Amino acid sequence: MPQAAEQFDKWVRRSHPAPDSGIRLVCLPHAGGSASFYFPMSKALAPAVEVLAIQYPGRQDRRHEPNVPSLPDLADRIFAAVGGLDDKPLALFGHSMGAVLAYEVALRMQDAGLPSPVRLFTSGRRAPSCERDEGVHTQSDEHMVAELRKLSGTSAAMLNDPELLEMIMPAIRSDYRAVETYRYEPGRRLDCPVTVITGDSDPRVSVDEAAAWEDHTTGPTDLHVLPGGHFYLVEQSTRVAALLAERLDPRRAAPPAGSGLVGAEGSG
């Protein structure tokens, strides 16, 4: 098997193959997350959009592989797996840590002279320039579990099961280390449209921090604030899928390039 195809098979999960789709959407999970998190989104968008969910090492069917505690290293490996997908338009969606990874993968596409993503979706994450000193990865397991409970992204049953916790904590800690030690390079900007989505009560992202993504691209940026916390997209899955389908529909005219923050959706 050629190396590129081998890397693709290692990193990419395709729940709903859609060979006749007009566009692909590569989805990158949050810290501690896995490809299966995007199964509902894949189902909702198929067959018009084919969702390719990234599976990080150290979880599910890759649980025996070593974790990667460096976000740039993760981005390099993901780019190696999907950078050759040039037969149809490609968009990127990332939630939380996945948003920063998606941004870095898009930069790598740009630096390699490849077509930029037709759109970058950043969800539940402040702009790279908005740094916070959180240091969760340096804390005890108990502190990290408390953080997970606060964000409501991990089932209570899993957090209450000592054996399951023992299995998942290394991957979670590695991911937190990767995103918390990440520092972006000032001056590097994308040239693609960016759609920013955030929850109105997310303790890890303010609306201003989400809006600051417009400083990281020369393309248009639109901001959508939906009801909910850090994992707003679980409760708002139908609304999020509709927004993605609309933004990825080639028949819809895109906002003019360079128009900045072109729109914002309130939480009602």
ZADO-1210 file (C-alpha; in nm, 4 decimals, padded with zeros to 6 digits):
<atoms>
<atom x="00.0000" y="00.0000" z="00.0000" code="MET" pos="1"/>
<atom x="00.1446" y="00.3423" z="-00.0948" code="PRO" pos="2"/>
<atom x="00.2519" y="00.5495" z="00.2042" code="GLN" pos="3"/>
<atom x="-00.0088" y="00.8246" z="00.1477" code="ALA" pos="4"/>
<atom x="-00.2928" y="00.5709" z="00.1354" code="ALA" pos="5"/>
<atom x="-00.1551" y="00.3991" z="00.4452" code="GLU" pos="6"/>
<atom x="-00.1512" y="00.7270" z="00.6368" code="GLN" pos="7"/>
<atom x="-00.5037" y="00.8069" z="00.5217" code="PHE" pos="8"/>
<atom x="-00.6342" y="00.4709" z="00.6436" code="ASP" pos="9"/>
<atom x="-00.4579" y="00.5122" z="00.9772" code="LYS" pos="10"/>
<atom x="-00.5909" y="00.8603" z="01.0511" code="TRP" pos="11"/>
<atom x="-00.9274" y="00.8889" z="00.8749" code="VAL" pos="12"/>
<atom x="-01.2646" y="00.7294" z="00.9578" code="ARG" pos="13"/>
<atom x="-01.5472" y="00.7518" z="00.7041" code="ARG" pos="14"/>
<atom x="-01.8818" y="00.6544" z="00.8622" code="SER" pos="15"/>
<atom x="-02.0977" y="00.7408" z="00.5616" code="HIS" pos="16"/>
<atom x="-01.9050" y="00.7073" z="00.2351" code="PRO" pos="17"/>
<atom x="-02.0375" y="00.9516" z="-00.0222" code="ALA" pos="18"/>
<atom x="-01.8355" y="00.9116" z="-00.3415" code="PRO" pos="19"/>
<atom x="-02.0722" y="01.1356" z="-00.5362" code="ASP" pos="20"/>
<atom x="-02.0541" y="01.4229" z="-00.2883" code="SER" pos="21"/>
<atom x="-01.9411" y="01.7593" z="-00.4171" code="GLY" pos="22"/>
<atom x="-01.7204" y="01.8351" z="-00.1182" code="ILE" pos="23"/>
<atom x="-01.5351" y="01.6721" z="00.1713" code="ARG" pos="24"/>
<atom x="-01.5346" y="01.7948" z="00.5308" code="LEU" pos="25"/>
<atom x="-01.2433" y="01.6855" z="00.7491" code="VAL" pos="26"/>
<atom x="-01.3471" y="01.6943" z="01.1167" code="CYS" pos="27"/>
<atom x="-01.0973" y="01.7115" z="01.4034" code="LEU" pos="28"/>
<atom x="-01.2083" y="01.6133" z="01.7568" code="PRO" pos="29"/>
<atom x="-01.1630" y="01.7908" z="02.0887" code="HIS" pos="30"/>
<atom x="-00.9066" y="01.6978" z="02.3544" code="ALA" pos="31"/>
<atom x="-00.9723" y="01.3386" z="02.4580" code="GLY" pos="32"/>
<atom x="-01.2193" y="01.3005" z="02.1716" code="GLY" pos="33"/>
<atom x="-01.2340" y="01.0429" z="01.8964" code="SER" pos="34"/>
<atom x="-01.3596" y="01.0119" z="01.5402" code="ALA" pos="35"/>
<atom x="-01.6911" y="00.8621" z="01.6522" code="SER" pos="36"/>
<atom x="-01.7886" y="01.1995" z="01.8029" code="PHE" pos="37"/>
<atom x="-01.8648" y="01.3138" z="01.4484" code="TYR" pos="38"/>
<atom x="-02.0888" y="01.0189" z="01.3525" code="PHE" pos="39"/>
<atom x="-02.4103" y="01.2260" z="01.3920" code="PRO" pos="40"/>
<atom x="-02.2669" y="01.5096" z="01.1837" code="MET" pos="41"/>
<atom x="-02.1567" y="01.2661" z="00.9154" code="SER" pos="42"/>
<atom x="-02.5040" y="01.1133" z="00.9015" code="LYS" pos="43"/>
<atom x="-02.6731" y="01.4532" z="00.8869" code="ALA" pos="44"/>
<atom x="-02.4550" y="01.5873" z="00.6025" code="LEU" pos="45"/>
<atom x="-02.4384" y="01.2777" z="00.3814" code="ALA" pos="46"/>
<atom x="-02.4615" y="01.2286" z="00.0907" code="PRO" pos="47"/>
<atom x="-02.4136" y="01.5929" z="-00.0153" code="ALA" pos="48"/>
<atom x="-02.1037" y="01.6296" z="00.2036" code="VAL" pos="49"/>
<atom x="-01.8667" y="01.3455" z="00.2834" code="GLU" pos="50"/>
<atom x="-01.7359" y="01.3709" z="00.6397" code="VAL" pos="51"/>
<atom x="-01.3869" y="01.2412" z="00.7112" code="LEU" pos="52"/>
<atom x="-01.3317" y="01.2210" z="01.0875" code="ALA" pos="53"/>
<atom x="-00.9774" y="01.2174" z="01.2210" code="ILE" pos="54"/>
<atom x="-00.8822" y="00.9456" z="01.4682" code="GLN" pos="55"/>
<atom x="-00.5973" y="01.0518" z="01.6964" code="TYR" pos="56"/>
<atom x="-00.3565" y="00.7880" z="01.8300" code="PRO" pos="57"/>
<atom x="-00.4160" y="00.6499" z="02.1787" code="GLY" pos="58"/>
<atom x="-00.7937" y="00.5925" z="02.1630" code="ARG" pos="59"/>
<atom x="-01.0520" y="00.3452" z="02.0347" code="GLN" pos="60"/>
<atom x="-00.9033" y="00.1351" z="01.7530" code="ASP" pos="61"/>
<atom x="-00.5702" y="00.3211" z="01.7927" code="ARG" pos="62"/>
<atom x="-00.5539" y="00.2846" z="02.1706" code="ARG" pos="63"/>
<atom x="-00.2301" y="00.0841" z="02.1590" code="HIS" pos="64"/>
<atom x="-00.0456" y="00.3573" z="01.9689" code="GLU" pos="65"/>
<atom x="00.1470" y="00.6224" z="02.1641" code="PRO" pos="66"/>
<atom x="-00.0233" y="00.9565" z="02.2212" code="ASN" pos="67"/>
<atom x="00.1164" y="01.2659" z="02.0484" code="VAL" pos="68"/>
<atom x="00.1543" y="01.5466" z="02.3084" code="PRO" pos="69"/>
<atom x="00.2603" y="01.8118" z="02.0538" code="SER" pos="70"/>
<atom x="00.0015" y="02.0026" z="01.8540" code="LEU" pos="71"/>
<atom x="00.2406" y="02.0944" z="01.5683" code="PRO" pos="72"/>
<atom x="00.3437" y="01.7286" z="01.5437" code="ASP" pos="73"/>
<atom x="-00.0215" y="01.6230" z="01.5328" code="LEU" pos="74"/>
<atom x="-00.0897" y="01.8810" z="01.2626" code="ALA" pos="75"/>
<atom x="00.2054" y="01.7543" z="01.0573" code="ASP" pos="76"/>
<atom x="00.0761" y="01.3976" z="01.0714" code="ARG" pos="77"/>
<atom x="-00.2827" y="01.4915" z="00.9905" code="ILE" pos="78"/>
<atom x="-00.1658" y="01.7019" z="00.6970" code="PHE" pos="79"/>
<atom x="00.0356" y="01.4042" z="00.5695" code="ALA" pos="80"/>
<atom x="-00.2835" y="01.1959" z="00.5816" code="ALA" pos="81"/>
<atom x="-00.5247" y="01.4392" z="00.4114" code="VAL" pos="82"/>
<atom x="-00.3053" y="01.6851" z="00.2217" code="GLY" pos="83"/>
<atom x="-00.3233" y="01.4793" z="-00.0963" code="GLY" pos="84"/>
<atom x="-00.7040" y="01.4923" z="-00.1209" code="LEU" pos="85"/>
<atom x="-00.7205" y="01.7247" z="-00.4188" code="ASP" pos="86"/>
<atom x="-00.9857" y="01.5650" z="-00.6415" code="ASP" pos="87"/>
<atom x="-01.2684" y="01.7704" z="-00.4921" code="LYS" pos="88"/>
<atom x="-01.3055" y="02.0758" z="-00.2635" code="PRO" pos="89"/>
<atom x="-01.2025" y="02.0251" z="00.0980" code="LEU" pos="90"/>
<atom x="-01.3237" y="02.2040" z="00.4114" code="ALA" pos="91"/>
<atom x="-01.2045" y="02.1682" z="00.7718" code="LEU" pos="92"/>
<atom x="-01.4058" y="02.1603" z="01.0953" code="PHE" pos="93"/>
<atom x="-01.2510" y="02.1465" z="01.4399" code="GLY" pos="94"/>
<atom x="-01.4024" y="02.1620" z="01.7870" code="HIS" pos="95"/>
<atom x="-01.2012" y="02.2956" z="02.0824" code="SER" pos="96"/>
<atom x="-00.8463" y="02.1578" z="02.0429" code="MET" pos="97"/>
<atom x="-00.9564" y="02.0380" z="01.7002" code="GLY" pos="98"/>
<atom x="-01.0171" y="02.3984" z="01.5919" code="ALA" pos="99"/>
<atom x="-00.6524" y="02.4895" z="01.6517" code="VAL" pos="100"/>
<atom x="-00.5429" y="02.1717" z="01.4742" code="LEU" pos="101"/>
<atom x="-00.7671" y="02.2524" z="01.1779" code="ALA" pos="102"/>
<atom x="-00.6142" y="02.6016" z="01.1608" code="TYR" pos="103"/>
<atom x="-00.2625" y="02.4553" z="01.1626" code="GLU" pos="104"/>
<atom x="-00.3502" y="02.1966" z="00.8975" code="VAL" pos="105"/>
<atom x="-00.4933" y="02.4773" z="00.6805" code="ALA" pos="106"/>
<atom x="-00.1679" y="02.6713" z="00.7212" code="LEU" pos="107"/>
<atom x="00.0274" y="02.3651" z="00.6103" code="ARG" pos="108"/>
<atom x="-00.1907" y="02.3327" z="00.3003" code="MET" pos="109"/>
<atom x="-00.1242" y="02.6977" z="00.2217" code="GLN" pos="110"/>
<atom x="00.2510" y="02.6696" z="00.2851" code="ASP" pos="111"/>
<atom x="00.2734" y="02.3638" z="00.0583" code="ALA" pos="112"/>
<atom x="00.1160" y="02.5542" z="-00.2300" code="GLY" pos="113"/>
<atom x="-00.1965" y="02.3389" z="-00.2240" code="LEU" pos="114"/>
<atom x="-00.5468" y="02.4793" z="-00.2669" code="PRO" pos="115"/>
<atom x="-00.6610" y="02.6308" z="00.0605" code="SER" pos="116"/>
<atom x="-00.9654" y="02.4819" z="00.2324" code="PRO" pos="117"/>
<atom x="-01.2836" y="02.6205" z="00.0826" code="VAL" pos="118"/>
<atom x="-01.3821" y="02.7030" z="00.4403" code="ARG" pos="119"/>
<atom x="-01.2473" y="02.6580" z="00.7930" code="LEU" pos="120"/>
<atom x="-01.5017" y="02.6004" z="01.0703" code="PHE" pos="121"/>
<atom x="-01.3768" y="02.6721" z="01.4217" code="THR" pos="122"/>
<atom x="-01.5999" y="02.5590" z="01.7063" code="SER" pos="123"/>
<atom x="-01.5748" y="02.6112" z="02.0807" code="GLY" pos="124"/>
<atom x="-01.2274" y="02.7620" z="02.0728" code="ARG" pos="125"/>
<atom x="-01.0836" y="03.1080" z="02.1152" code="ARG" pos="126"/>
<atom x="-00.8595" y="03.2454" z="01.8413" code="ALA" pos="127"/>
<atom x="-00.4941" y="03.1329" z="01.8565" code="PRO" pos="128"/>
<atom x="-00.3858" y="03.4848" z="01.9503" code="SER" pos="129"/>
<atom x="-00.6051" y="03.4780" z="02.2650" code="CYS" pos="130"/>
<atom x="-00.3883" y="03.2853" z="02.5074" code="GLU" pos="131"/>
<atom x="-00.4922" y="03.1699" z="02.8537" code="ARG" pos="132"/>
<atom x="-00.2634" y="03.0166" z="03.1154" code="ASP" pos="133"/>
<atom x="-00.4751" y="02.7171" z="03.2209" code="GLU" pos="134"/>
<atom x="-00.2254" y="02.4350" z="03.2859" code="GLY" pos="135"/>
<atom x="-00.4843" y="02.1606" z="03.3310" code="VAL" pos="136"/>
<atom x="-00.2407" y="01.8989" z="03.1975" code="HIS" pos="137"/>
<atom x="-00.0065" y="01.9607" z="03.4931" code="THR" pos="138"/>
<atom x="-00.2763" y="01.8958" z="03.7541" code="GLN" pos="139"/>
<atom x="-00.3810" y="01.5735" z="03.9269" code="SER" pos="140"/>
<atom x="-00.6205" y="01.3240" z="03.7721" code="ASP" pos="141"/>
<atom x="-00.8867" y="01.4424" z="04.0182" code="GLU" pos="142"/>
<atom x="-00.8469" y="01.8017" z="03.9007" code="HIS" pos="143"/>
<atom x="-00.8666" y="01.6938" z="03.5378" code="MET" pos="144"/>
<atom x="-01.1820" y="01.4879" z="03.5999" code="VAL" pos="145"/>
<atom x="-01.3382" y="01.7925" z="03.7672" code="ALA" pos="146"/>
<atom x="-01.2529" y="01.9952" z="03.4567" code="GLU" pos="147"/>
<atom x="-01.4168" y="01.7350" z="03.2342" code="LEU" pos="148"/>
<atom x="-01.7304" y="01.7387" z="03.4476" code="ARG" pos="149"/>
<atom x="-01.7467" y="02.1178" z="03.4217" code="LYS" pos="150"/>
<atom x="-01.7294" y="02.1092" z="03.0426" code="LEU" pos="151"/>
<atom x="-01.9931" y="01.8318" z="03.0197" code="SER" pos="152"/>
<atom x="-01.8259" y="01.6653" z="02.7240" code="GLY" pos="153"/>
<atom x="-01.7613" y="01.3254" z="02.8828" code="THR" pos="154"/>
<atom x="-02.0372" y="01.0979" z="03.0080" code="SER" pos="155"/>
<atom x="-02.0824" y="01.0827" z="03.3840" code="ALA" pos="156"/>
<atom x="-02.0848" y="00.7034" z="03.3669" code="ALA" pos="157"/>
<atom x="-01.7385" y="00.7040" z="03.2135" code="MET" pos="158"/>
<atom x="-01.6036" y="00.9540" z="03.4663" code="LEU" pos="159"/>
<atom x="-01.7426" y="00.7414" z="03.7505" code="ASN" pos="160"/>
<atom x="-01.5836" y="00.4182" z="03.6242" code="ASP" pos="161"/>
<atom x="-01.2257" y="00.3792" z="03.7599" code="PRO" pos="162"/>
<atom x="-01.1281" y="00.1216" z="03.4962" code="GLU" pos="163"/>
<atom x="-01.2509" y="00.3339" z="03.2076" code="LEU" pos="164"/>
<atom x="-01.0830" y="00.6406" z="03.3537" code="LEU" pos="165"/>
<atom x="-00.7543" y="00.4557" z="03.3714" code="GLU" pos="166"/>
<atom x="-00.7861" y="00.3767" z="03.0030" code="MET" pos="167"/>
<atom x="-00.8788" y="00.7254" z="02.8802" code="ILE" pos="168"/>
<atom x="-00.6784" y="00.9555" z="03.1074" code="MET" pos="169"/>
<atom x="-00.3433" y="00.9208" z="02.9234" code="PRO" pos="170"/>
<atom x="-00.4994" y="01.0362" z="02.5955" code="ALA" pos="171"/>
<atom x="-00.6867" y="01.3206" z="02.7638" code="ILE" pos="172"/>
<atom x="-00.3764" y="01.4422" z="02.9481" code="ARG" pos="173"/>
<atom x="-00.1678" y="01.4200" z="02.6299" code="SER" pos="174"/>
<atom x="-00.4212" y="01.6236" z="02.4342" code="ASP" pos="175"/>
<atom x="-00.4465" y="01.8883" z="02.7053" code="TYR" pos="176"/>
<atom x="-00.0681" y="01.9133" z="02.7087" code="ARG" pos="177"/>
<atom x="-00.0636" y="01.9524" z="02.3305" code="ALA" pos="178"/>
<atom x="-00.3149" y="02.2363" z="02.3183" code="VAL" pos="179"/>
<atom x="-00.2016" y="02.4118" z="02.6382" code="GLU" pos="180"/>
<atom x="00.1656" y="02.4252" z="02.5316" code="THR" pos="181"/>
<atom x="00.0794" y="02.5369" z="02.1778" code="TYR" pos="182"/>
<atom x="00.1874" y="02.8875" z="02.0766" code="ARG" pos="183"/>
<atom x="00.0888" y="03.0312" z="01.7419" code="TYR" pos="184"/>
<atom x="00.3295" y="03.2228" z="01.5197" code="GLU" pos="185"/>
<atom x="00.2251" y="03.5906" z="01.4969" code="PRO" pos="186"/>
<atom x="00.1806" y="03.7198" z="01.1451" code="GLY" pos="187"/>
<atom x="00.0738" y="03.3934" z="00.9865" code="ARG" pos="188"/>
<atom x="-00.2705" y="03.4291" z="00.8293" code="ARG" pos="189"/>
<atom x="-00.4962" y="03.2086" z="00.6242" code="LEU" pos="190"/>
<atom x="-00.6582" y="03.3211" z="00.2989" code="ASP" pos="191"/>
<atom x="-00.9792" y="03.1167" z="00.3257" code="CYS" pos="192"/>
<atom x="-01.3238" y="03.1987" z="00.4682" code="PRO" pos="193"/>
<atom x="-01.3661" y="03.1175" z="00.8361" code="VAL" pos="194"/>
<atom x="-01.6944" y="03.0379" z="01.0098" code="THR" pos="195"/>
<atom x="-01.6740" y="03.0657" z="01.3883" code="VAL" pos="196"/>
<atom x="-01.9282" y="02.8937" z="01.6135" code="ILE" pos="197"/>
<atom x="-01.9397" y="02.9156" z="01.9919" code="THR" pos="198"/>
<atom x="-02.1731" y="02.8593" z="02.2845" code="GLY" pos="199"/>
<atom x="-02.3051" y="03.1612" z="02.4702" code="ASP" pos="200"/>
<atom x="-02.2137" y="03.0139" z="02.8113" code="SER" pos="201"/>
<atom x="-01.8829" y="02.8444" z="02.7284" code="ASP" pos="202"/>
<atom x="-01.6486" y="02.8920" z="03.0277" code="PRO" pos="203"/>
<atom x="-01.3443" y="02.8508" z="02.8031" code="ARG" pos="204"/>
<atom x="-01.4354" y="03.0942" z="02.5233" code="VAL" pos="205"/>
<atom x="-01.5772" y="03.4457" z="02.5383" code="SER" pos="206"/>
<atom x="-01.7592" y="03.5885" z="02.2375" code="VAL" pos="207"/>
<atom x="-01.4781" y="03.8421" z="02.1918" code="ASP" pos="208"/>
<atom x="-01.2184" y="03.5634" z="02.1939" code="GLU" pos="209"/>
<atom x="-01.4201" y="03.3736" z="01.9331" code="ALA" pos="210"/>
<atom x="-01.4607" y="03.6858" z="01.7169" code="ALA" pos="211"/>
<atom x="-01.0821" y="03.7327" z="01.7180" code="ALA" pos="212"/>
<atom x="-01.0533" y="03.4510" z="01.4626" code="TRP" pos="213"/>
<atom x="-01.1125" y="03.7226" z="01.2009" code="GLU" pos="214"/>
<atom x="-00.7552" y="03.8397" z="01.2679" code="ASP" pos="215"/>
<atom x="-00.6195" y="03.5049" z="01.1466" code="HIS" pos="216"/>
<atom x="-00.7405" y="03.5162" z="00.7864" code="THR" pos="217"/>
<atom x="-00.7561" y="03.7598" z="00.4995" code="THR" pos="218"/>
<atom x="-01.0830" y="03.5972" z="00.3947" code="GLY" pos="219"/>
<atom x="-01.4323" y="03.6749" z="00.5256" code="PRO" pos="220"/>
<atom x="-01.5309" y="03.5634" z="00.8751" code="THR" pos="221"/>
<atom x="-01.8768" y="03.5007" z="01.0143" code="ASP" pos="222"/>
<atom x="-01.9556" y="03.4431" z="01.3816" code="LEU" pos="223"/>
<atom x="-02.2450" y="03.2371" z="01.5229" code="HIS" pos="224"/>
<atom x="-02.3257" y="03.2331" z="01.8952" code="VAL" pos="225"/>
<atom x="-02.5579" y="02.9453" z="01.9873" code="LEU" pos="226"/>
<atom x="-02.7191" y="02.8550" z="02.3194" code="PRO" pos="227"/>
<atom x="-02.5068" y="02.6267" z="02.5323" code="GLY" pos="228"/>
<atom x="-02.1715" y="02.5671" z="02.6935" code="GLY" pos="229"/>
<atom x="-01.8477" y="02.4198" z="02.5671" code="HIS" pos="230"/>
<atom x="-02.0268" y="02.1262" z="02.4030" code="PHE" pos="231"/>
<atom x="-02.3167" y="02.3330" z="02.2694" code="TYR" pos="232"/>
<atom x="-02.2925" y="02.1420" z="01.9384" code="LEU" pos="233"/>
<atom x="-02.4304" y="01.8239" z="02.0967" code="VAL" pos="234"/>
<atom x="-02.7598" y="01.9867" z="02.1958" code="GLU" pos="235"/>
<atom x="-02.7579" y="02.2104" z="01.8873" code="GLN" pos="236"/>
<atom x="-02.6598" y="01.9353" z="01.6423" code="SER" pos="237"/>
<atom x="-02.9470" y="01.9987" z="01.4008" code="THR" pos="238"/>
<atom x="-02.8761" y="02.3714" z="01.3922" code="ARG" pos="239"/>
<atom x="-02.5018" y="02.3172" z="01.3465" code="VAL" pos="240"/>
<atom x="-02.5530" y="02.0663" z="01.0651" code="ALA" pos="241"/>
<atom x="-02.7861" y="02.3082" z="00.8869" code="ALA" pos="242"/>
<atom x="-02.5300" y="02.5877" z="00.9167" code="LEU" pos="243"/>
<atom x="-02.2528" y="02.3670" z="00.7797" code="LEU" pos="244"/>
<atom x="-02.4692" y="02.2476" z="00.4899" code="ALA" pos="245"/>
<atom x="-02.5537" y="02.6079" z="00.4028" code="GLU" pos="246"/>
<atom x="-02.1931" y="02.7269" z="00.4142" code="ARG" pos="247"/>
<atom x="-02.0711" y="02.4300" z="00.2096" code="LEU" pos="248"/>
<atom x="-02.3354" y="02.4613" z="-00.0618" code="ASP" pos="249"/>
<atom x="-02.1484" y="02.5819" z="-00.3731" code="PRO" pos="250"/>
<atom x="-02.4701" y="02.7332" z="-00.5100" code="ARG" pos="251"/>
<atom x="-02.4732" y="02.9940" z="-00.2338" code="ARG" pos="252"/>
<atom x="-02.2696" y="03.3057" z="-00.2994" code="ALA" pos="253"/>
<atom x="-01.9862" y="03.3583" z="-00.0513" code="ALA" pos="254"/>
<atom x="-01.9361" y="03.6980" z="00.1177" code="PRO" pos="255"/>
<atom x="-01.6815" y="03.9149" z="-00.0616" code="PRO" pos="256"/>
<atom x="-01.3199" y="03.8423" z="00.0278" code="ALA" pos="257"/>
<atom x="-01.1667" y="04.0732" z="00.2827" code="GLY" pos="258"/>
<atom x="-01.5018" y="04.1784" z="00.4220" code="SER" pos="259"/>
<atom x="-01.4055" y="04.0883" z="00.7780" code="GLY" pos="260"/>
<atom x="-01.6649" y="03.9807" z="01.0338" code="LEU" pos="261"/>
<atom x="-01.9602" y="03.9697" z="00.7993" code="VAL" pos="262"/>
<atom x="-02.2314" y="03.8457" z="01.0271" code="GLY" pos="263"/>
<atom x="-02.3210" y="03.7273" z="01.3734" code="ALA" pos="264"/>
<atom x="-02.6025" y="03.5106" z="01.4977" code="GLU" pos="265"/>
<atom x="-02.7305" y="03.5764" z="01.8447" code="GLY" pos="266"/>
<atom x="-02.8311" y="03.3137" z="02.0965" code="SER" pos="267"/>
<atom x="-03.1897" y="03.4236" z="02.0952" code="GLY" pos="268"/>
</atoms>
